[in-house]
Amino acid sequence: MTPSNDSTMKRRGHGTEAFGGTPVGRRVALPRGAKEPITVFINGVEQKRGEDYKISDGLIVFREPIYKEDLRDLNWFRKIGLGLGVFGWYERNEAVDIEFQTSTGTKLRSDVPILPSTD
């Protein structure tokens, strides 16, 4: 499944030519002790609660799957080319960051683990 339109790609910090990657899941766990306000970013771009994600039962659930590049899936040609620096293109590799409040102040968790899909 690919993001549904160009505006989704832009809201995730991708250009119009972003491609590839493997959908790994739609959920991340809220950090322990996280309190409102909670702000969620994908690739440094703030996401809109209610439009891009919702918070439910201690999880952030995204409307679209999160994509990660799996370097194990590269063919030999890309591995050699990237290794030699002949060319460099990468597939989508989305990072989810969460900014939240705790009793000790504002915290930021970067590149939080994506929970595997259950479907």
DSSP file (Angstrom, degrees, kcal/mol; ACC not computed):
  #  RESIDUE AA STRUCTURE BP1 BP2  ACC     N-H-->O    O-->H-N    N-H-->O    O-->H-N    TCO  KAPPA ALPHA  PHI   PSI    X-CA   Y-CA   Z-CA
    1    1 A M              0   0    0      0, 0.0     3,-0.1     0, 0.0    63,-0.0   0.000 360.0 360.0 360.0 134.2    0.0    0.0    0.0
    2    2 A T        -     0   0    0      1,-0.1     0, 0.0     2,-0.0     0, 0.0  -0.778 360.0 -78.8-110.3 157.1    1.4    3.4   -0.9
    3    3 A P        -     0   0    0      0, 0.0    -1,-0.1     0, 0.0     6,-0.0  -0.233  46.9-121.0 -53.0 146.4    0.4    6.7    0.6
    4    4 A S  S    S-     0   0    0      1,-0.1     2,-0.3    -3,-0.1    -2,-0.0   0.715  76.0  -6.9 -72.6 -24.0   -2.8    7.9   -1.0
    5    5 A N  S  > S-     0   0    0      1,-0.1     4,-1.7     0, 0.0     3,-0.4  -0.974  73.1 -90.2-162.3 173.9   -1.8   11.1   -2.5
    6    6 A D  H  > S+     0   0    0     -2,-0.3     4,-2.5     1,-0.2     5,-0.2   0.837 118.5  59.4 -62.5 -33.7    0.9   13.8   -3.0
    7    7 A S  H  > S+     0   0    0      1,-0.2     4,-2.3     2,-0.2    -1,-0.2   0.881 104.1  50.9 -66.4 -35.0   -0.2   15.8    0.0
    8    8 A T  H  > S+     0   0    0     -3,-0.4     4,-0.8     2,-0.2    -1,-0.2   0.928 109.7  50.7 -63.4 -43.9    0.4   12.8    2.3
    9    9 A M  H ><>S+     0   0    0     -4,-1.7     5,-2.5     1,-0.2     3,-0.7   0.919 112.1  46.6 -59.3 -44.3    3.9   12.5    0.8
   10   10 A K  H ><5S+     0   0    0     -4,-2.5     3,-1.8     1,-0.2    -1,-0.2   0.884 107.1  56.8 -67.0 -38.2    4.6   16.1    1.5
   11   11 A R  H 3<5S+     0   0    0     -4,-2.3    31,-0.3     1,-0.3    -1,-0.2   0.668 107.3  51.3 -67.6 -13.9    3.2   16.0    5.0
   12   12 A R  T <<5S-     0   0    0     -4,-0.8    -1,-0.3    -3,-0.7    -2,-0.2   0.254 123.7-103.4-105.1  11.1    5.7   13.2    5.6
   13   13 A G  T < 5S+     0   0    0     -3,-1.8     2,-0.3     1,-0.3    -3,-0.2   0.703  76.3 134.8  80.8  20.2    8.7   15.2    4.3
   14   14 A H      < -     0   0    0     -5,-2.5    -1,-0.3    -6,-0.2    -2,-0.1  -0.733  50.2-130.0-101.0 151.0    9.0   13.5    0.9
   15   15 A G    >   -     0   0    0     -2,-0.3     3,-1.3     1,-0.1    -1,-0.1  -0.290  39.9 -93.9 -80.6 179.2    9.5   15.1   -2.4
   16   16 A T  T 3  S+     0   0    0      1,-0.2    -1,-0.1    -2,-0.1    -7,-0.0   0.647 123.0  56.5 -72.3 -13.3    7.3   14.1   -5.4
   17   17 A E  T 3  S+     0   0    0      2,-0.1    -1,-0.2     0, 0.0     2,-0.0   0.270  73.4 130.8-103.2  12.0    9.8   11.5   -6.5
   18   18 A A    <   +     0   0    0     -3,-1.3     2,-0.3    73,-0.1    73,-0.1  -0.376  32.2 163.1 -63.8 142.5   10.0    9.5   -3.3
   19   19 A F        +     0   0    0     71,-0.3    73,-1.9    -2,-0.0    -2,-0.1  -0.943  25.1  20.1-151.6 169.8    9.6    5.8   -3.9
   20   20 A G        +     0   0    0     -2,-0.3    49,-0.1    71,-0.2     2,-0.0  -0.059  49.6 129.7  69.1-161.5   10.0    2.3   -2.4
   21   21 A G        -     0   0    0     70,-0.1    48,-0.2    49,-0.1    -1,-0.1  -0.024  57.8 -94.7  87.1 161.6   10.4    1.3    1.1
   22   22 A T  E     -A   68   0A   0     46,-2.8    46,-2.1    70,-0.3     2,-0.4  -0.950  30.0-120.8-115.1 128.0    8.5   -1.4    2.9
   23   23 A P  E     +A   67   0A   0      0, 0.0    44,-0.2     0, 0.0    94,-0.1  -0.548  34.8 174.7 -67.2 124.6    5.4   -0.7    5.0
   24   24 A V  E     -     0   0A   0     42,-2.9    93,-0.7     1,-0.4     2,-0.3   0.593  51.5 -50.9-110.7 -14.4    6.2   -1.9    8.5
   25   25 A G  E     -A   66   0A   0     41,-0.8    41,-3.3    91,-0.2    -1,-0.4  -0.891  31.2-121.3 159.1 172.4    3.2   -0.9   10.5
   26   26 A R  E    S+     0   0A   0     89,-0.3    36,-3.5    -2,-0.3     2,-0.4   0.333  80.9  76.9-119.6   2.3    0.9    1.9   11.5
   27   27 A R  E     +AB  61 115A   0     88,-0.7    88,-3.1    34,-0.2     2,-0.3  -0.906  43.7 177.8-126.6 144.6    1.4    2.1   15.3
   28   28 A V  E     -A   60   0A   0     32,-2.0    32,-3.2    -2,-0.4     2,-0.3  -0.985  33.9-113.1-135.1 148.9    4.0    3.3   17.8
   29   29 A A  E     -A   59   0A   0     84,-0.4    30,-0.2    -2,-0.3    29,-0.1  -0.592  29.1-117.6 -80.2 138.5    3.7    3.2   21.6
   30   30 A L        -     0   0    0     28,-2.6     3,-0.1    -2,-0.3    -1,-0.1  -0.546  41.3-101.7 -67.2 138.5    3.4    6.4   23.5
   31   31 A P    >   -     0   0    0      0, 0.0     3,-1.9     0, 0.0    -1,-0.1  -0.311  47.2 -89.3 -60.5 147.7    6.4    6.8   25.8
   32   32 A R  T 3  S+     0   0    0      1,-0.3    -3,-0.0    -3,-0.1    26,-0.0  -0.343 113.1  14.7 -58.3 132.4    5.8    6.0   29.5
   33   33 A G  T 3  S+     0   0    0      1,-0.3    -1,-0.3    -3,-0.1    70,-0.2   0.511  86.3 157.7  81.1   5.4    4.6    9.0   31.4
   34   34 A A    <   -     0   0    0     -3,-1.9     2,-0.3    68,-0.1    -1,-0.3  -0.430  15.9-178.2 -67.5 133.7    3.8   11.0   28.3
   35   35 A K  E     -E  101   0B   0     66,-2.4    66,-2.1     2,-0.2    -1,-0.0  -0.893  29.5 -49.0-127.9 158.9    1.2   13.8   28.9
   36   36 A E  E    S+     0   0B   0     -2,-0.3     2,-0.1    64,-0.2    64,-0.1  -0.358 102.7  62.8 -64.1 149.3   -0.5   16.3   26.7
   37   37 A P  E    S+     0   0B   0      0, 0.0     2,-0.5     0, 0.0    64,-0.3   0.466  70.5 175.1 -77.4 143.0    0.5   18.2   24.7
   38   38 A I  E     -     0   0B   0     62,-0.2     2,-0.4    -2,-0.1    62,-0.2  -0.973   8.6-169.6-116.6 126.1    1.8   15.5   22.5
   39   39 A T  E     -E   99   0B   0     60,-3.0    60,-3.0    -2,-0.5     2,-0.4  -0.960   4.9-157.9-119.6 134.6    3.3   16.4   19.1
   40   40 A V  E     -E   98   0B   0     -2,-0.4     7,-3.2     7,-0.4     2,-0.4  -0.915   8.1-172.5-117.1 137.1    4.1   13.8   16.4
   41   41 A F  E     -EF  97  46B   0     56,-2.7    56,-2.3    -2,-0.4     2,-0.5  -0.957  13.5-161.0-125.9 144.2    6.6   14.2   13.5
   42   42 A I  E >  S-EF  96  45B   0      3,-2.2     3,-1.9    -2,-0.4    54,-0.2  -0.992  88.0 -15.1-121.0 122.0    7.4   12.1   10.5
   43   43 A N  T 3  S-     0   0    0     52,-2.6    53,-0.1    -2,-0.5    -1,-0.1   0.835 130.1 -55.0  53.2  36.0   10.8   13.0    9.0
   44   44 A G  T 3  S+     0   0    0     51,-0.4     2,-0.6     1,-0.2    -1,-0.3   0.444 112.2 119.9  82.8  -0.1   10.7   16.2   10.9
   45   45 A V  E <   -F   42   0B   0     -3,-1.9    -3,-2.2   -33,-0.1    -1,-0.2  -0.875  68.0-119.2-102.5 124.1    7.3   17.3    9.6
   46   46 A E  E     -F   41   0B   0     -2,-0.6    -5,-0.3    -5,-0.2     2,-0.2  -0.358  27.4-142.1 -62.8 134.4    4.6   17.8   12.2
   47   47 A Q        -     0   0    0     -7,-3.2     2,-0.6    -2,-0.1    -7,-0.4  -0.657  14.0-117.0 -96.9 154.6    1.6   15.5   11.7
   48   48 A K    >>> -     0   0    0     -2,-0.2     4,-3.6    -9,-0.1     3,-1.3  -0.821  23.4-130.1 -98.9 119.2   -2.0   16.6   12.3
   49   49 A R  B 345S+c   53   0A   0     -2,-0.6     5,-0.2     1,-0.2   -10,-0.0  -0.431  95.4  20.0 -64.5 136.4   -3.9   14.7   15.0
   50   50 A G  T 345S+     0   0    0      3,-3.6    -1,-0.2    -2,-0.1     4,-0.1   0.049 129.2  51.2  90.0 -25.8   -7.2   13.5   13.7
   51   51 A E  T <45S+     0   0    0     -3,-1.3    -2,-0.2     2,-0.2    -1,-0.1   0.790 125.5  16.4-106.3 -47.5   -6.1   13.8   10.1
   52   52 A D  T  <5S-     0   0    0     -4,-3.6    11,-2.6     1,-0.3    12,-0.5   0.715 132.7  -3.3 -99.9 -26.5   -2.8   11.9   10.0
   53   53 A Y  E   < -cD  49  62A   0     -5,-1.1    -3,-3.6     9,-0.3     2,-0.3  -0.971  54.1-148.1-157.1 166.0   -3.0    9.9   13.3
   54   54 A K  E     - D   0  61A   0      7,-2.1     7,-3.0    -2,-0.3     2,-0.5  -0.936  19.0-128.4-134.6 161.5   -5.0    9.3   16.4
   55   55 A I  E     + D   0  60A   0     -2,-0.3     2,-0.3     5,-0.2     5,-0.2  -0.961  37.5 158.9-113.5 126.2   -4.0    8.4   20.0
   56   56 A S  E >   - D   0  59A   0      3,-2.6     3,-1.6    -2,-0.5    -2,-0.1  -0.970  60.3 -11.6-151.4 129.3   -5.8    5.4   21.5
   57   57 A D  T 3  S-     0   0    0     -2,-0.3     3,-0.1     1,-0.3    -1,-0.0   0.855 128.0 -48.0  51.7  44.3   -5.0    3.0   24.3
   58   58 A G  T 3  S+     0   0    0      1,-0.2   -28,-2.6   -29,-0.1     2,-0.3   0.626 119.2 105.6  76.1  12.6   -1.4    4.2   24.8
   59   59 A L  E <   -AD  29  56A   0     -3,-1.6    -3,-2.6   -30,-0.2     2,-0.6  -0.936  65.0-138.4-125.2 147.6   -0.7    4.0   21.0
   60   60 A I  E     -AD  28  55A   0    -32,-3.2   -32,-2.0    -2,-0.3     2,-0.5  -0.935  26.9-163.7 -97.3 123.3   -0.3    6.5   18.2
   61   61 A V  E     -AD  27  54A   0     -7,-3.0    -7,-2.1    -2,-0.6   -34,-0.2  -0.946   4.6-149.3-116.5 119.1   -2.1    5.0   15.2
   62   62 A F  E     - D   0  53A   0    -36,-3.5    -9,-0.3    -2,-0.5   -10,-0.1  -0.571  15.5-136.9 -88.9 148.9   -1.3    6.4   11.8
   63   63 A R  E    S+     0   0A   0    -11,-2.6   -10,-0.1    -2,-0.2    -1,-0.1   0.883  95.2  37.7 -67.0 -40.0   -3.8    6.6    8.9
   64   64 A E  E    S-     0   0A   0    -12,-0.5    -2,-0.1   -38,-0.1   -62,-0.0  -0.815  99.1 -99.0-111.0 151.4   -1.1    5.5    6.5
   65   65 A P  E     -     0   0A   0      0, 0.0     2,-0.4     0, 0.0   -39,-0.2  -0.285  33.8-115.1 -66.9 156.0    1.6    2.9    7.1
   66   66 A I  E     -A   25   0A   0    -41,-3.3   -42,-2.9    -4,-0.1   -41,-0.8  -0.772  31.0-143.6 -88.8 135.7    5.1    3.9    8.1
   67   67 A Y  E     -A   23   0A   0     -2,-0.4    27,-3.2   -44,-0.2     2,-0.4  -0.840  17.2-175.6-106.6 138.4    7.7    2.9    5.5
   68   68 A K  E     -A   22   0A   0    -46,-2.1   -46,-2.8    -2,-0.4     2,-0.5  -0.981  27.0-121.7-129.2 143.9   11.3    1.8    6.2
   69   69 A E        -     0   0    0     -2,-0.4     2,-0.8   -48,-0.2     3,-0.1  -0.724  21.3-152.6 -81.3 130.0   14.1    1.0    3.8
   70   70 A D    >   -     0   0    0     -2,-0.5     3,-2.0     1,-0.1     4,-0.2  -0.877   6.9-167.7-106.5 101.6   15.3   -2.6    4.2
   71   71 A L  G >  S+     0   0    0     -2,-0.8     3,-1.1     1,-0.3    -1,-0.1   0.716  84.2  68.0 -64.4 -19.5   18.9   -2.7    3.2
   72   72 A R  G 3  S+     0   0    0      1,-0.2    -1,-0.3    -3,-0.1    -2,-0.0   0.741  94.0  59.4 -69.1 -21.2   18.8   -6.5    3.2
   73   73 A D  G <  S+     0   0    0     -3,-2.0    -1,-0.2     2,-0.0    -2,-0.2   0.455  78.5 116.5 -87.7  -0.5   16.4   -6.3    0.2
   74   74 A L    <   -     0   0    0     -3,-1.1     2,-0.1    -4,-0.2    -3,-0.0  -0.407  65.8-124.2 -68.8 142.1   18.9   -4.5   -2.1
   75   75 A N     >  -     0   0    0     -2,-0.1     4,-2.1     1,-0.1     3,-0.2  -0.395  29.6-102.3 -78.6 166.4   20.0   -6.3   -5.2
   76   76 A W  H  > S+     0   0    0      1,-0.2     4,-2.4     2,-0.2     5,-0.2   0.830 119.4  58.6 -60.1 -34.5   23.8   -6.8   -5.7
   77   77 A F  H  > S+     0   0    0      1,-0.2     4,-2.5     2,-0.2    -1,-0.2   0.934 109.2  43.0 -63.2 -47.1   23.9   -4.0   -8.3
   78   78 A R  H  > S+     0   0    0     -3,-0.2     4,-2.9     2,-0.2     5,-0.3   0.893 112.4  53.7 -67.0 -39.1   22.6   -1.4   -5.8
   79   79 A K  H  X S+     0   0    0     -4,-2.1     4,-2.3     2,-0.2    -2,-0.2   0.935 113.4  42.1 -60.8 -45.9   24.8   -2.7   -3.0
   80   80 A I  H  X S+     0   0    0     -4,-2.4     4,-2.4     2,-0.2     6,-0.3   0.940 116.2  48.6 -66.2 -47.0   28.0   -2.4   -5.2
   81   81 A G  H  X>S+     0   0    0     -4,-2.5     5,-1.8    -5,-0.2     6,-1.0   0.902 115.2  43.7 -61.3 -43.6   27.0    1.0   -6.6
   82   82 A L  H  <5S+     0   0    0     -4,-2.9     3,-0.5     3,-0.2    -1,-0.2   0.906 113.4  52.4 -67.6 -40.9   26.1    2.5   -3.3
   83   83 A G  H  <5S+     0   0    0     -4,-2.3    -2,-0.2    -5,-0.3    -1,-0.2   0.868 113.5  42.8 -62.9 -38.3   29.3    1.0   -1.7
   84   84 A L  H  <5S-     0   0    0     -4,-2.4    -1,-0.2    -5,-0.1    -2,-0.2   0.558 109.7-121.9 -84.8  -8.7   31.5    2.5   -4.4
   85   85 A G  T  <5S+     0   0    0     -4,-0.7    -3,-0.2    -3,-0.5    -4,-0.1   0.705  71.1 133.8  75.2  19.1   29.7    5.8   -4.3
   86   86 A V  S   <S-     0   0    0     -5,-1.8     2,-0.3    -6,-0.3    -4,-0.2   0.885  80.6 -12.2 -68.1 -38.6   28.9    5.6   -8.0
   87   87 A F        -     0   0    0     -6,-1.0     2,-0.3    -9,-0.1    -2,-0.2  -0.947  62.4-152.0-151.6 168.0   25.3    6.6   -7.3
   88   88 A G        +     0   0    0     -2,-0.3     2,-0.4    -3,-0.1   -10,-0.0  -0.771  25.2 149.1-153.3 105.2   23.1    7.0   -4.3
   89   89 A W        -     0   0    0     -2,-0.3     2,-0.3   -11,-0.1    -2,-0.1  -0.994  21.7-163.4-131.9 147.1   19.4    6.7   -4.2
   90   90 A Y        -     0   0    0     -2,-0.4   -71,-0.3   -70,-0.0     2,-0.1  -0.897  16.2-123.9-127.0 152.9   17.5    5.6   -1.2
   91   91 A E        -     0   0    0     -2,-0.3   -71,-0.2     1,-0.2   -22,-0.2  -0.412  55.0 -66.5 -84.7 170.2   14.0    4.3   -0.7
   92   92 A R        +     0   0    0    -73,-1.9   -70,-0.3   -24,-0.1     2,-0.3  -0.344  51.4 177.8 -58.2 135.1   11.6    6.0    1.8
   93   93 A N        -     0   0    0    -25,-0.2     2,-0.3   -72,-0.1   -25,-0.3  -0.741  14.1-161.2-141.6  87.6   12.8    5.5    5.3
   94   94 A E        -     0   0    0    -27,-3.2     2,-0.5    -2,-0.3   -81,-0.1  -0.523   4.4-159.5 -83.9 135.6   10.4    7.3    7.6
   95   95 A A        -     0   0    0     -2,-0.3   -52,-2.6   -27,-0.0     2,-0.5  -0.943   6.4-150.1-113.1 132.0   11.4    8.3   11.2
   96   96 A V  E     -E   42   0B   0     -2,-0.5    16,-2.5    16,-0.4     2,-0.4  -0.896  14.5-174.4-103.9 126.4    8.7    9.0   13.8
   97   97 A D  E     -E   41   0B   0    -56,-2.3   -56,-2.7    -2,-0.5     2,-0.4  -0.926   6.8-158.6-118.4 145.3    9.5   11.5   16.5
   98   98 A I  E     -EG  40 109B   0     11,-2.6    11,-2.6    -2,-0.4     2,-0.5  -0.988   4.3-166.7-129.1 124.9    7.3   12.3   19.5
   99   99 A E  E     +EG  39 108B   0    -60,-3.0   -60,-3.0    -2,-0.4     2,-0.3  -0.932  27.1 153.2-106.8 133.1    7.5   15.4   21.7
  100  100 A F  E     - G   0 107B   0      7,-2.3     7,-3.1    -2,-0.5     2,-0.3  -0.945  39.8-105.2-154.0 168.3    5.6   15.3   24.9
  101  101 A Q  E     +EG  35 106B   0    -66,-2.1   -66,-2.4   -64,-0.3     2,-0.3  -0.752  30.9 175.5-100.4 147.9    5.3   16.6   28.5
  102  102 A T  E >   - G   0 105B   0      3,-1.9     3,-1.3    -2,-0.3   -68,-0.1  -0.810  52.0 -90.0-133.7-179.9    6.3   14.7   31.7
  103  103 A S  T 3  S+     0   0    0     -2,-0.3     3,-0.1     1,-0.2   -69,-0.0   0.703 128.6  48.7 -65.9 -17.3    6.4   15.7   35.3
  104  104 A T  T 3  S-     0   0    0      1,-0.3     2,-0.3     0, 0.0    -1,-0.2   0.379 121.9 -89.9-104.4   3.4   10.0   16.9   34.7
  105  105 A G  E <   -G  102   0B   0     -3,-1.3    -3,-1.9     2,-0.0    -1,-0.3  -0.825  69.3 -15.0 128.1-165.3    9.4   18.9   31.5
  106  106 A T  E     -G  101   0B   0     -2,-0.3     2,-0.3    -5,-0.2    -5,-0.2  -0.601  58.7-173.5 -81.0 134.8    9.3   18.5   27.7
  107  107 A K  E     -G  100   0B   0     -7,-3.1    -7,-2.3    -2,-0.3     2,-0.4  -0.894  12.3-155.5-126.4 156.7   10.9   15.4   26.2
  108  108 A L  E     -G   99   0B   0     -2,-0.3     2,-0.5    -9,-0.2    -9,-0.2  -0.995   1.9-166.2-133.8 128.1   11.6   14.2   22.7
  109  109 A R  E     -G   98   0B   0    -11,-2.6   -11,-2.6    -2,-0.4     2,-0.3  -0.970  16.9-154.6-111.3 126.4   11.9   10.6   21.6
  110  110 A S        -     0   0    0     -2,-0.5   -13,-0.2   -13,-0.2   -14,-0.0  -0.785  64.7  -0.3-107.1 145.7   13.4   10.2   18.1
  111  111 A D  S    S-     0   0    0     -2,-0.3    -1,-0.2     1,-0.1   -14,-0.2   0.905  82.0-163.5  46.8  54.7   13.0    7.4   15.6
  112  112 A V        -     0   0    0    -16,-2.5   -16,-0.4    -3,-0.3    -1,-0.1  -0.312  27.9 -90.5 -66.0 149.6   10.7    5.5   17.9
  113  113 A P        -     0   0    0      0, 0.0     2,-0.5     0, 0.0   -84,-0.4  -0.340  36.1-131.3 -63.8 139.5   10.2    1.8   17.1
  114  114 A I        -     0   0    0    -86,-0.1   -86,-0.2    -3,-0.1     3,-0.1  -0.786  19.5-128.3 -90.2 130.5    7.3    1.0   14.8
  115  115 A L  B     -B   27   0A   0    -88,-3.1   -88,-0.7    -2,-0.5   -89,-0.3  -0.633  33.0-104.7 -79.3 136.5    5.1   -1.8   16.1
  116  116 A P        -     0   0    0      0, 0.0   -91,-0.2     0, 0.0    -1,-0.1  -0.184  40.4 -95.5 -60.3 151.5    4.5   -4.5   13.5
  117  117 A S        -     0   0    0    -93,-0.7   -92,-0.0     1,-0.1    -3,-0.0  -0.349  24.2-157.4 -64.3 146.5    1.2   -4.7   11.7
  118  118 A T              0   0    0      1,-0.1    -1,-0.1    -3,-0.1   -93,-0.0   0.420 360.0 360.0-104.0  -2.0   -1.4   -7.1   13.1
  119  119 A D              0   0    0      0, 0.0    -1,-0.1     0, 0.0    -2,-0.0   0.447 360.0 360.0 -99.1 360.0   -3.4   -7.5    9.9
